[in-house]
Amino acid sequence: MIMISFPQRLLDGYRAFATQRLPTEQNRYRELSERGQSPEVMVIGCCDSRVSPEVIFDAGPGELFVMRNIANLVPIYQPDDRAHGVSAALEFAVSVLRIKHIVILGHAQCGGIRAFIDKIAPLSPGDFIGKWMAMFIKPGEIVEQRPHETMQDFVTRIEKAAVFRSLENLMTFPFVRARVESGELQLHGAYFGVAEGTLFILDKATKEFRKASELPISIGE
Ligand SMILES: [Zn+2]
């Protein structure tokens, strides 16, 4: 008997997928296999297990090009001799897939943001989370609770600020900026409220997040 310690939950999940979902999507998978992927939307979200873009946006195979990291952060453009994971994904999405939309998806109760706010001690000698979150602030910038601001409001404000910062940093990539300016690429911000499952969309004009359920429904593009 072969003993495999692969998680039973995943084996059960795959069986459910293979018997229920796959039959309805088999043609789509074959088509994608032959023609390759051509998603129009890239989502940059957090690793948080509660905030899965494919689940929230009810996406099927080939629809979303997803990049997830701690606190949904996009670094600034740094063409140096180091390896940059987010930049590599962006480069491929924008230059090869010619993605039309990039959505930065922030969320409530983000552990990365909380670690940053609480200035937690390094979790390991590498202090990878500390160094990763440090790029969130600009040199000389101070992030602190405002007078009369509750801790909850402060955390939410910083979680949303992470979306703004990532959108700002996206524009430091020449290949992103060029396509945004030519109108071929649009950048968007969103925020997911975990408890209620509420999605908020950033209204760039007012810099406010508005409930997706209250936005007018547009027909077509
Ligand atoms: Zn998070």
Boltz pocket constraint, residues with backbone or C-beta under 6 A from the ligand:
constraints:
  - pocket:
      binder: B
      contacts: [[A, 46], [A, 47], [A, 48], [A, 69], [A, 70], [A, 71], [A, 72], [A, 107], [A, 108], [A, 109], [A, 110], [A, 111], [A, 112], [A, 113]]
      max_distance: 6.0
